[in-house]
């Protein structure tokens, strides 16, 4: 079988720092450049690009192999990619200056590197050293804390405002921080690839310039600051496991903008990506009135309204959240078809006469009895034949998969009195117990799935 004209394998092997490997020499940039170039030339149906493990030429990376010709390339840079795509993948002529021509030398180099790797593996096993991935798991908080501190100080925005790469002392003066400590932080950010160090000056790397500076093209800085709140609650996990309840819990309706604004911004970024997919999966046809329970930023109500010009939507949420939804709805030009209502989904009457009720990322905040109570109130709010759509983590019966759901259960453990993630069997039993029928599960891309059920007519 030959579904592709060319298959390109690019090494992205990661090794301990200091050991030669393709990832340390920029193979990720080569892979990204290849994918962009293949797409821009309309070759995605004839060229497959696959990252792979070590090709055995570690000192000469980044390395790649192009099949079916079996041409090996070494020392490939992102800047070489357009020539490789144009001359080899389109023109059928390998790029001579990068191609490895002596097969005997190639085989000897590969054998030598594999011998070294095997010897290192045996030595590690004999010493009882921790596997790299396990050691990395225990140190995972380190880069996270570095990036969160940079966000908290707004360091990326300060660098974006500077007319030229400022020194650590200049950044410290801008942020009101200690110069020595600021230099250490900026150097760590550069080591993580988020900054570029140019002499004594620092500048945002492309990913930080795009996502992490205020006012950037795809500014995610506000939404990412929600992780600062998560850091504080997750730091209490040991105490929570001992005691069985959050170490400190404040009802959402009592939380100020310092918590609410980043949280809703984070939910909005996630919803903006998922909302069109959810609308497609649920369907807007025949929906005259939609109730978005705990609708947050209004992103899902906006997506449904855009999908159906006759649909009217209502976003129900707390008084601290509703103004944010109103701004987003106004910016979308849909204030005439989407209205908001202040209410508490955990206890208030939800109204009546709706064709569809949406519970997106809601049930996990509640305990089992609270979910069942909410579903009974949702059923009462729906017209006969109306539907409820639940988008949330849906766990395997043993609750260990998906991994994102298992981790999110911990998030609910430290952050809510009774919240958690639930299995499909639990959701089905609760829906049927509330008087719903025709329960079906719709797999979705990403960590959440969708359950749709209907109130009998």
Buried (B, 14 or more C-beta within 10 A) or exposed (E): EEEBBBBBBBBBBBBEEEEBBBBBBBBBBBBEBBBBBBEEBEBEEBBBBEBBEBBBBBEBBBBBBBBEEEBBBBBBEBEBBBEBBBBBBBEEEBBEEBBBEEEEEBEEBBEBBEEEBEEEEEEEEEEEEEEEEEEEEEEEEEBEEBBBBBBEBBBBBBBBEBEEBBBBEBBBBBBEBEBEEBBEBBBBBBEBEBBBBEEEBBBBBEEBBBBBBEEBEEBBBBBBBBBBBBBEBBEBBEEBEEEEEBBEEEEBBEBEEEBBBBBBBBBBBBBBEBBBBBBEBBBBEEBEBBBBBBBBBBBBBBBBBBBBEEBBBBBBBBEBBBBBBBEBBEEBEBEEBBBBBBBBBBEEEBBEEBBBBBBBBBBBBBBBEBBBBBBBBBBBBBBEEBBBBBBBBBBEEEEEEBEEBBEBBBBBBBBBBBBBBBBBEBBBBBBEEBBBEEBEBEEBEEBBBBBBBBBEE
